[in-house]
């Protein structure tokens, strides 16, 4: 602003020699500051170290073949099993607890309807799902993955249907491709990851319309309320009908009746 005022005064009247001197000195100082700042920035950029991977590129190349092998193994095994329902939930839920026993009952009822049951193969809710399938003489599938804590194959998986994975993303594809329904029991971070992944795939129609059910309004009700009020009404980040894609139930009868009705009018087929 100081320079602008001086320029304006020069344009309206003849400047004095003192004014010309001050104006020239101001511009020279500004130019020097700019040059110094630019030089320092260039020096800083030159001194930045370029990062590189600690692992070799050859290791990454061979890793591709391991990932491919897991996909091939999973596709070949699950394609032979037939239509299944996936059940997700916490590995920490114990036998005798409400949602463990509820999962056993749901899995048993669905196996009686002819569906196989797919779980993550571990303890807790996963164990309950495989147990229920076994009690009904149904197909009991476990898609296991080794974790530092909690995970280990439960004893209720059919021996020929116990698959092990190293990569979460490969395991997720197996769940998504062959499941004819997704049941979300109460769970932690892993269950939330699976919840939003499946909801996104259904909402974006990346696979055919597939039933998605959350069990337990006392657990999921708060999340549904937040999605309705905050995601939809306040911020408009989801569409009005998006929440209708997910059902919230509390009893095994509701689950079985909904799936039975759904597949009275829809085909049983892989999702993609």
Residue pairs with C-beta under 8 A, 6 or more apart in sequence:
2 26
3 23
3 26
3 27
3 30
6 19
6 22
6 23
6 26
7 23
9 15
9 19
10 19
10 23
15 23
53 60
66 166
67 167
67 170
70 165
70 166
70 167
70 170
71 170
71 173
73 163
74 143
74 163
74 165
74 170
74 171
74 173
74 174
75 174
75 177
77 161
77 163
78 84
78 141
78 163
78 174
78 177
78 178
79 178
79 270
81 116
81 139
81 141
81 161
81 178
82 116
82 139
83 114
83 115
83 116
83 180
83 268
84 115
84 116
84 117
84 118
84 139
84 141
84 178
84 179
84 180
85 110
85 115
85 116
85 117
85 118
85 179
85 180
85 181
85 182
85 183
85 259
86 117
86 118
86 119
86 175
86 179
86 181
86 182
86 183
87 103
87 106
87 107
87 117
87 118
87 119
87 125
87 126
87 129
87 183
87 185
88 119
88 120
88 125
88 182
88 183
88 184
88 185
88 187
88 190
88 191
88 194
88 195
89 99
89 103
89 124
89 125
89 126
89 128
89 129
89 184
89 185
89 186
89 187
89 191
90 99
90 124
90 125
90 185
90 186
90 187
90 188
90 191
91 120
91 122
91 123
91 124
91 125
91 126
91 150
91 151
91 187
91 190
92 123
92 124
92 150
92 188
93 99
93 100
93 103
93 124
93 125
93 128
93 185
93 186
94 100
94 124
95 101
95 127
95 128
99 125
99 128
99 185
99 186
99 215
99 216
99 219
100 124
100 125
100 127
100 128
101 128
102 185
102 215
102 216
102 252
103 125
103 128
103 129
103 132
103 185
103 215
104 128
104 129
104 131
104 132
104 135
105 132
105 252
106 129
106 132
106 183
106 215
106 252
106 255
106 256
107 117
107 128
107 129
107 130
107 131
107 132
107 133
107 136
107 138
108 132
108 133
108 135
108 136
108 138
109 132
109 136
109 252
109 255
109 256
110 117
110 132
110 133
110 138
110 255
110 256
110 259
111 117
111 132
111 133
111 135
111 136
111 137
111 138
111 139
112 136
112 138
113 256
113 259
113 260
114 138
115 138
115 180
115 181
115 259
116 133
116 138
116 139
116 140
116 141
117 129
117 130
117 132
117 133
117 138
117 139
117 140
117 141
118 141
118 142
118 143
118 175
118 178
118 179
119 125
119 126
119 127
119 129
119 130
119 141
119 142
119 143
120 126
120 142
120 143
120 144
120 145
120 151
120 171
120 190
121 130
121 142
121 143
121 144
121 145
121 151
121 153
121 154
121 157
121 162
121 163
122 142
122 144
122 150
122 151
122 152
122 153
122 154
123 150
123 151
123 152
123 154
124 150
125 185
125 186
125 187
126 142
126 154
127 154
127 156
130 140
130 141
130 142
130 154
130 156
130 157
131 154
131 156
133 139
133 140
133 156
134 140
134 156
134 158
139 158
139 161
140 156
140 157
140 158
140 161
141 157
141 158
141 161
141 162
141 163
142 153
142 154
142 157
142 161
142 162
142 163
143 163
143 165
143 171
143 174
143 175
144 151
144 153
144 162
144 163
144 164
144 165
145 151
145 164
145 165
145 166
145 168
145 171
146 164
146 166
153 162
163 174
165 171
165 174
172 194
172 197
175 182
175 194
176 197
176 198
176 201
176 207
176 271
176 272
177 207
177 270
177 271
177 272
178 270
178 271
179 210
179 271
180 210
180 211
180 263
180 268
181 210
181 211
181 212
181 213
181 259
181 262
182 194
182 198
182 210
182 211
182 212
182 213
183 213
183 215
183 255
184 191
184 194
184 195
184 212
184 213
184 214
184 215
184 220
185 191
185 215
185 216
186 215
186 216
186 219
186 220
195 214
198 210
198 212
199 212
199 242
199 245
199 246
200 206
201 207
201 271
202 209
202 210
202 212
202 245
203 238
203 242
203 245
206 272
207 271
207 272
208 269
208 271
208 272
209 266
210 271
211 247
211 258
211 259
211 262
212 245
212 246
212 247
213 246
213 247
213 248
213 249
213 255
213 258
214 220
214 224
214 246
214 247
214 248
214 249
215 249
215 250
215 255
216 250
217 248
217 250
220 248
221 248
224 243
224 246
224 248
227 238
227 243
228 243
231 237
231 238
232 238
232 239
232 240
232 242
232 243
247 254
247 258
249 255
249 258
